[in-house]
Amino acid sequence: QTLVVIMGGIDLSIPFVIGFANVVAAQLYGDGWNFVLVCGLVGALALVIGGLNGLISRSLDIQPLIVTLGIGMVVQGLVLLWTAGFPSGSAPQAVSSFVSIGGSAGPLPVPWLVPSLVVLAALVVLVLERTPYGRRLYALGSNPGAAPLALIDPVRMWVITYAASAFFAAVAGVLLLGFTGSAYGDVGQPYLFQTIAAVVVGGAALVGGRGSYLGTIAGVLVLTEINTLLIGLGFQPAAVQAALGFVIVLLVSLYGRERHVSTTI
């Protein structure tokens, strides 16, 4: 979500892609497919889904919120048709061990998932801050109209960025299979607004041009603490969801006021 928001878009298909990857990976593995082949197929399909999000949104100039939500629902519907509403299959032992809280990454008393996420975070930060792609992403989000003058192809950037977003969502879906143990189509639904909330709390602007991956990580930690605190105080999940929505509205409103003041000055 971070890359998409920096560019000036939004991706509401993330939870649907997570559920798609979770179900397809479990179903095909349960049918006897090689799991490496399954992961490759799921990743390729996710790239296509994300690419369509970016292509349709930018080339047809349609609000990405509508496009990504629509494509996400199409994906969910196709998965339901394929499984007849009853997905089956289970997680490979390797995936369960990779994410297991009781596992250890060599001498480290943490599962392999933790150091893998640290390496991934470092790579994303490097891409955003040290590569032409990262600079183009910020430039496109800051001033979309001037992108062609800077020799930036907006459609190409949107396709690449949304494809990356869908690919990482699919990876999350496969990894969550290690926690769920079996296929669960709604496994991604809690992340519909949590991904947006984390990005906004981390300092990104929903209008694009501002944000960082380290900020998103900080946003995730803050939201996790808020979630833990509210649950500890006895709040119901619905109240916690409402609190997250309030945080998003408040921060977006504050940033909108900041932009208005700076523009006026």
N, C-alpha and C positions, 0 to 999 in steps of 0.2 A: 504493500500500500504506500510506503514512503516514497518510492520512486515515482509512482503515478501522481501522487499529490504534489510533489515538487514540480512536476511537469505541468500541473494545472488541471489534472483529471481526478477521477475518483473511481474506485473499482468495487462495486457491490456484488460482483460474481464470485468473490473470494470464498465465502462459505459454501457455495454450491460446487465450486471446483474441488474444495477440500473433501466434501462428501462424495463427489464423483470418484476422486482418486482412491478414497478409502474403500468404497464398495467395489470398484472395478478391480483393484489390486487383490482384495480378499477373494472375490468371486473367481477370477482367473487362476489364482494360486490354488484355490480349492479344487479347481477343475484339472489340476495337474500341470499347469504351465510352469516353466522355469521362471523364478522370481526376478532374475535380472532382466529377462525379456519382458516381463510384466511391467517392471519399472520403466524400461525404455519406451514401451507403448503408451503408458500413462503419461509420461513426460512429453512425448510427441503430441499426443492429443491435447494436452494442456496448452502447449505452445500454439496450436491451431486455434483453440478457444480464445486465448488471450490476444492472438493476432487479429482475430475477427473483431474483438472488442475495440481495439485501437483503430483498425481500418474503417469500420462502420462509423465510429464516433467522429473521427477526424475528417475522413473524405466526404462524408455526407453531412457534416456539421450538425450532428445530433448530440444532445446532452449525454455525456458518458454515464451519468447516473441512470438514465432510462435504458440506454443500450446494455450496460453491464448487468443491470437487474433483469432485463428481458432475456439476454443470452444465458444468464445463470439459471433462470427458471426453465428455459428450454433444455439445458443440460440436466437439470434435476428431473424433468419430465421423461427424458430419454432413458435415464437410469432406472426410473420407476417402471417404465415399459419393459425394459430389458430384464429386470428382476421380478416383474409382476408384483412389485411391492414387498417382496420378501427376499432380501439379499442374504446370501449365505457365504461360507468361506471363513477362513481364520488367518491369523497373522503367522508368518514364519517365525521360528524361534530366534533367528538372527535379529529380526526387527525388535522383538520383545526384549531381547538382551541389550540391544543398542540403546533403548530408551529406559530400561529398568532402573528405578531409583536405587535399588540395592546393588546395581552393577558397579564396575570399576574400570576406568580407562588407564590400564597399566598400573603405575604406582599411585595414581590419583584416586581418591575415594568417591568418585563421581562417575555416572554413566558416560559412555562415549559421546552421547548427545551433547553434553556440556562443552567439551573442548571443540567439538565440530561446529557448534554455534558461535563460539568465540572466533574461530578461524573464518567462518562465513561473514561475521560482522566486520572483521578487519578487512576482508576483501571488498565488501560493499562500500565501506568508508573510503578505501583506496580508489575504487572506481568513481565515486562521487567527487572526490577532491583532487584526484591526480590524473584523470583521463579526459580526452576530448569529449567523450560521451557525457561525463558528468557536467562539464562546463556547458555543453549544449542543452542539457536537461534544465539547468538553472536558468539559462538564457531564454529558453522557450517558455518556461513558467513565468518569468518576470515580464517578458514583452513578446507575446505570440505574434503580434503584427510585424515586428521587426525581424523575425526569424529568417525569412527568405533573404533579407539584406545581409545577414551573417552567414549565408550559404548553408542554412540548416533546413533540412527537409522535414517539415512537421509530421507528415503522414508516416514517414519511415520511423521517426522517433517514437510516435505513438504506438505503432505496431510492435516495435522492439520492446518498449517499456511495458506495455500491457501483456505481451507474451511472457516477459520475465516475471511479472506479477502472478500470472496464472501458473507458471512453472513452479514457482516457490510455494504457491498454495497447494499444488499437487504433491510436492515433497512433504508438506505439513500433513496432508491427508494420509499419506503412506506411513509417516512416522506415528501419527495418532492411532494407526492400526495396531501398533505395538502396545498402546495403552488400553484400547477397547477390547483387543483380543479377537474381535470378529467384526464383520462388516456392519457399519452403522451410518446410514445415509444422512442423518441430521447432525453428525458429529461436528460439522463446521458452523452450524447456526449461531452458537454463542459468539462467534467472531465477526458477525455481520457489522456491528457497530464498535466492537472493542478495537478492531484494527484502526478505525477512523479516530476513535478517542485517543488511542496511544500516540498516533501521529500528531494530533492537534495538541495534546498535553505536552508532547515533546518539543513544541515550538514551531511546527510546520504551519504554513498558511494554506487554507483550502483553496485559495485563489491561485496558488502556485508561486514558484520563485523563491521560496524560503523553506528551510527544514534541513534536518540531518539525520543520519541513521543512528548516531549515538543519542541524539535527542529522543528518537523513537524508543530506543532501549530504556532510557530514563523514564519516558512516559509509561511504558509497560510496567516498570517497577513501581511507579507511583500508583497506577491503577490497581495493581495487585495488592498494594498495601491498603488502599481505600476499600477494595473488595473484601479483604480479610477483616478489616476493622468493622465494616458494616455487618458482615455475617456474624462476627463475634459479639456485636451488640444486639443480635437477634433480628436483624432486618431480613425480610423475605427476598428471594432472588428478583422478584418483580421490582421491589423498591431499590435494589442495587442497580438494576438496569435503568431505572428512572434517574438515579443519581448520576450515572455515567452520561445519560442524555443531557442532563442539566449542565454537566461540566463542558460538554461539547458546545452547547448553545452559548454558555457564558464566555468561553474562550474565543469562539468565532465572533461574538458580538464585540468583545474587547478589541480584537484585531481589526474588525471592520471600522471601529471608531478611530483606532490608531491611524489607519490608512486615510480616513476622511480628514483627520486633523492635519496629517503631514501633507496631503494634497492641497488643502486649503492654504496652508502656510506657504 
